[in-house]
């Protein structure tokens, strides 16, 4: 395999990895918002109605602070 072919193969592999790490956002069965993908590291997507997502997003700073304050008590394994 030539050096150019090796580089192309490596680029393709890295692009595939990027897709695996990406969150997916879409519609759930009932017109709700579904967030999932391998980036979450869990089997099932998180599905909430739009108003609930907005409430969660509005409190992002508080959620981050809670996680930071309690990181020793939380599970970090996937």
C-alpha positions in Angstrom: 0.0 0.0 0.0 1.4 3.4 -1.0 1.9 6.2 1.5 -1.0 8.1 -0.1 -3.3 5.1 0.2 -2.3 4.7 3.9 -3.1 8.4 4.6 -6.5 8.1 2.8 -7.3 5.0 4.9 -6.3 6.8 8.1 -8.4 9.9 7.2 -11.4 7.6 6.6 -10.9 5.9 9.9 -10.7 9.2 11.8 -13.8 10.5 10.0 -15.6 7.3 11.1 -14.5 7.9 14.7 -15.8 11.5 14.6 -19.2 10.2 13.6 -19.2 7.7 16.6 -18.4 10.6 19.0 -21.2 12.8 17.7 -24.5 13.3 19.4 -27.6 12.7 17.4 -30.6 14.9 17.7 -34.0 14.0 16.2 -37.7 13.5 16.7 -39.1 11.0 19.1 -42.3 9.0 18.5 -44.6 11.6 20.0 -43.2 14.8 18.6 -40.6 15.1 21.3 -36.9 15.7 21.1 -34.5 12.7 21.2 -30.8 13.0 21.9 -28.6 10.0 21.6 -25.5 8.6 20.0 -22.4 6.9 21.1 -21.1 10.1 22.6 -23.6 9.7 25.4 -22.1 6.3 26.2 -25.5 4.8 27.0 -27.8 2.4 25.3 -30.9 4.4 25.0 -31.4 8.0 23.9 -32.7 10.7 26.2 -36.2 11.8 25.1 -38.0 14.9 26.5 -40.7 17.2 25.2 -39.3 20.6 23.9 -40.4 22.6 27.0 -38.6 20.1 29.3 -35.4 20.4 27.2 -35.6 24.2 27.4 -35.9 24.0 31.2 -32.9 21.6 31.4 -30.8 23.9 29.1 -31.8 26.9 31.1 -30.3 25.3 34.2 -27.1 24.0 32.5 -24.8 26.1 34.8 -26.5 24.7 37.9 -26.3 21.1 36.6 -22.6 21.6 35.9 -22.0 23.0 39.3 -23.9 20.1 41.0 -21.7 17.6 39.0 -18.6 19.5 40.0 -19.6 19.7 43.7 -20.5 16.0 43.8 -18.0 14.5 41.4 -16.6 12.1 44.1 -20.1 10.6 44.7 -21.0 10.2 41.0 -20.2 7.3 38.8 -17.9 8.1 35.9 -17.8 4.7 34.2 -19.6 4.2 30.9 
